[in-house]
Amino acid sequence: MPLFSTITVKGHVTIPEQHRDALGIKAHERVLLECKGDSVVVRRASLSIAELAGGFKPSLPHAGKTAEWEGARAARLGRYQYQPKTV
């Protein structure tokens, strides 16, 4: 069933709840928009491993850690070690 939605000044469009439910789209999920002639097709986005590439920060190297890295780690750990108070 066709439903109307309004485009805001910032270009935002609300997808009606019954259409979101039909597609299984939840808040903060990505959708795929595709222009076909004078229409826009909205699809639930399914990301492949290739599409996720570059989306994660690389981990710190485990081998050959630098002295600077080790010093920073030791300083962090030193802040959280239990120091009994003397009376």
C-alpha atoms as an extended CHARMM CRD file, in Angstrom:
* protein
*
        87  EXT
         1         1  MET       CA              0.0000000000        0.0000000000        0.0000000000  PROA      1               0.0000000000
         2         2  PRO       CA              1.4910000000        3.3730000000       -0.9850000000  PROA      2               0.0000000000
         3         3  LEU       CA              2.0630000000        5.8440000000        1.8610000000  PROA      3               0.0000000000
         4         4  PHE       CA              3.2680000000        9.4360000000        1.6730000000  PROA      4               0.0000000000
         5         5  SER       CA              6.2900000000       10.8630000000        3.4800000000  PROA      5               0.0000000000
         6         6  THR       CA              7.7310000000       14.3790000000        3.4530000000  PROA      6               0.0000000000
         7         7  ILE       CA             11.3540000000       15.3070000000        2.7960000000  PROA      7               0.0000000000
         8         8  THR       CA             12.7550000000       17.6750000000        5.4280000000  PROA      8               0.0000000000
         9         9  VAL       CA             14.9670000000       20.6810000000        4.7140000000  PROA      9               0.0000000000
        10        10  LYS       CA             17.9850000000       18.4770000000        5.5270000000  PROA      10              0.0000000000
        11        11  GLY       CA             16.8390000000       15.7980000000        3.0690000000  PROA      11              0.0000000000
        12        12  HSD       CA             15.5950000000       13.3420000000        5.7200000000  PROA      12              0.0000000000
        13        13  VAL       CA             12.7010000000       11.0250000000        4.9080000000  PROA      13              0.0000000000
        14        14  THR       CA             10.7350000000        8.9690000000        7.4190000000  PROA      14              0.0000000000
        15        15  ILE       CA             10.0060000000        5.4230000000        6.2950000000  PROA      15              0.0000000000
        16        16  PRO       CA              6.5480000000        4.5420000000        7.6320000000  PROA      16              0.0000000000
        17        17  GLU       CA              6.4720000000        1.9380000000       10.4110000000  PROA      17              0.0000000000
        18        18  GLN       CA              4.5690000000       -0.6770000000        8.4240000000  PROA      18              0.0000000000
        19        19  HSD       CA              7.1930000000       -0.5170000000        5.6470000000  PROA      19              0.0000000000
        20        20  ARG       CA             10.0600000000       -0.7350000000        8.1780000000  PROA      20              0.0000000000
        21        21  ASP       CA              8.3780000000       -3.7290000000        9.7940000000  PROA      21              0.0000000000
        22        22  ALA       CA              7.8340000000       -5.4000000000        6.4130000000  PROA      22              0.0000000000
        23        23  LEU       CA             11.5490000000       -5.0190000000        5.6030000000  PROA      23              0.0000000000
        24        24  GLY       CA             12.7170000000       -5.8450000000        9.1310000000  PROA      24              0.0000000000
        25        25  ILE       CA             14.4890000000       -2.4900000000        9.4580000000  PROA      25              0.0000000000
        26        26  LYS       CA             15.2420000000       -1.2770000000       12.9750000000  PROA      26              0.0000000000
        27        27  ALA       CA             16.5620000000        2.0620000000       14.2700000000  PROA      27              0.0000000000
        28        28  HSD       CA             20.1860000000        2.8420000000       13.3140000000  PROA      28              0.0000000000
        29        29  GLU       CA             20.3330000000        0.1210000000       10.6490000000  PROA      29              0.0000000000
        30        30  ARG       CA             21.5660000000        0.9790000000        7.1740000000  PROA      30              0.0000000000
        31        31  VAL       CA             19.3840000000        0.8140000000        4.0910000000  PROA      31              0.0000000000
        32        32  LEU       CA             20.3060000000        0.6760000000        0.4230000000  PROA      32              0.0000000000
        33        33  LEU       CA             18.7960000000        3.3760000000       -1.8060000000  PROA      33              0.0000000000
        34        34  GLU       CA             18.7210000000        2.8160000000       -5.5430000000  PROA      34              0.0000000000
        35        35  CYS       CA             17.3630000000        5.1690000000       -8.2300000000  PROA      35              0.0000000000
        36        36  LYS       CA             15.3070000000        3.4800000000      -10.9310000000  PROA      36              0.0000000000
        37        37  GLY       CA             13.9180000000        5.9430000000      -13.4360000000  PROA      37              0.0000000000
        38        38  ASP       CA             11.7490000000        8.3930000000      -11.4980000000  PROA      38              0.0000000000
        39        39  SER       CA             11.6340000000        6.1630000000       -8.3780000000  PROA      39              0.0000000000
        40        40  VAL       CA             13.8330000000        5.3800000000       -5.4140000000  PROA      40              0.0000000000
        41        41  VAL       CA             13.9520000000        1.7790000000       -4.2240000000  PROA      41              0.0000000000
        42        42  VAL       CA             14.6810000000        1.2270000000       -0.5170000000  PROA      42              0.0000000000
        43        43  ARG       CA             16.1780000000       -2.1140000000        0.4690000000  PROA      43              0.0000000000
        44        44  ARG       CA             17.4250000000       -3.5650000000        3.6910000000  PROA      44              0.0000000000
        45        45  ALA       CA             21.2220000000       -3.4030000000        3.5150000000  PROA      45              0.0000000000
        46        46  SER       CA             23.1020000000       -6.6530000000        3.9460000000  PROA      46              0.0000000000
        47        47  LEU       CA             26.7940000000       -5.9620000000        4.2920000000  PROA      47              0.0000000000
        48        48  SER       CA             29.3150000000       -8.4360000000        2.9740000000  PROA      48              0.0000000000
        49        49  ILE       CA             32.8070000000       -8.9200000000        4.3560000000  PROA      49              0.0000000000
        50        50  ALA       CA             34.1740000000       -6.8530000000        1.4580000000  PROA      50              0.0000000000
        51        51  GLU       CA             31.8550000000       -3.9510000000        2.3190000000  PROA      51              0.0000000000
        52        52  LEU       CA             33.0170000000       -4.0400000000        5.9370000000  PROA      52              0.0000000000
        53        53  ALA       CA             36.6780000000       -3.7280000000        4.9230000000  PROA      53              0.0000000000
        54        54  GLY       CA             38.2710000000       -0.6790000000        6.4870000000  PROA      54              0.0000000000
        55        55  GLY       CA             35.4410000000       -0.2460000000        8.9740000000  PROA      55              0.0000000000
        56        56  PHE       CA             37.4770000000       -1.5060000000       11.9050000000  PROA      56              0.0000000000
        57        57  LYS       CA             40.5090000000        0.0730000000       13.5040000000  PROA      57              0.0000000000
        58        58  PRO       CA             43.6230000000       -2.0540000000       13.1520000000  PROA      58              0.0000000000
        59        59  SER       CA             44.7880000000       -3.6370000000       16.3970000000  PROA      59              0.0000000000
        60        60  LEU       CA             48.1190000000       -2.7750000000       17.9320000000  PROA      60              0.0000000000
        61        61  PRO       CA             50.9430000000       -5.0080000000       16.7520000000  PROA      61              0.0000000000
        62        62  HSD       CA             51.5820000000       -7.8910000000       19.1430000000  PROA      62              0.0000000000
        63        63  ALA       CA             55.1050000000       -8.6330000000       17.9940000000  PROA      63              0.0000000000
        64        64  GLY       CA             57.8820000000       -6.0730000000       18.2020000000  PROA      64              0.0000000000
        65        65  LYS       CA             56.0950000000       -3.6060000000       20.4860000000  PROA      65              0.0000000000
        66        66  THR       CA             58.0320000000       -0.4020000000       20.8650000000  PROA      66              0.0000000000
        67        67  ALA       CA             59.5680000000        0.7510000000       24.1130000000  PROA      67              0.0000000000
        68        68  GLU       CA             57.2730000000        3.7920000000       23.9900000000  PROA      68              0.0000000000
        69        69  TRP       CA             54.2010000000        1.5350000000       23.8010000000  PROA      69              0.0000000000
        70        70  GLU       CA             55.4510000000       -0.6370000000       26.6820000000  PROA      70              0.0000000000
        71        71  GLY       CA             56.1930000000        2.4700000000       28.7930000000  PROA      71              0.0000000000
        72        72  ALA       CA             52.7080000000        3.8660000000       28.2090000000  PROA      72              0.0000000000
        73        73  ARG       CA             51.1500000000        0.5150000000       29.1180000000  PROA      73              0.0000000000
        74        74  ALA       CA             53.1850000000        0.2960000000       32.3270000000  PROA      74              0.0000000000
        75        75  ALA       CA             52.1230000000        3.8290000000       33.2760000000  PROA      75              0.0000000000
        76        76  ARG       CA             48.4540000000        2.9740000000       32.7130000000  PROA      76              0.0000000000
        77        77  LEU       CA             48.7050000000       -0.1850000000       34.7840000000  PROA      77              0.0000000000
        78        78  GLY       CA             50.5390000000        1.6550000000       37.5640000000  PROA      78              0.0000000000
        79        79  ARG       CA             47.6330000000        4.0520000000       37.9840000000  PROA      79              0.0000000000
        80        80  TYR       CA             45.2240000000        1.2230000000       38.7540000000  PROA      80              0.0000000000
        81        81  GLN       CA             47.3100000000       -0.9030000000       41.1030000000  PROA      81              0.0000000000
        82        82  TYR       CA             46.1620000000       -1.0970000000       44.7110000000  PROA      82              0.0000000000
        83        83  GLN       CA             48.2420000000        1.0710000000       47.0010000000  PROA      83              0.0000000000
        84        84  PRO       CA             47.4430000000        0.4670000000       50.6960000000  PROA      84              0.0000000000
        85        85  LYS       CA             47.3100000000        3.6750000000       52.7140000000  PROA      85              0.0000000000
        86        86  THR       CA             49.7050000000        3.9810000000       55.6130000000  PROA      86              0.0000000000
        87        87  VAL       CA             48.4270000000        5.4100000000       58.8460000000  PROA      87              0.0000000000
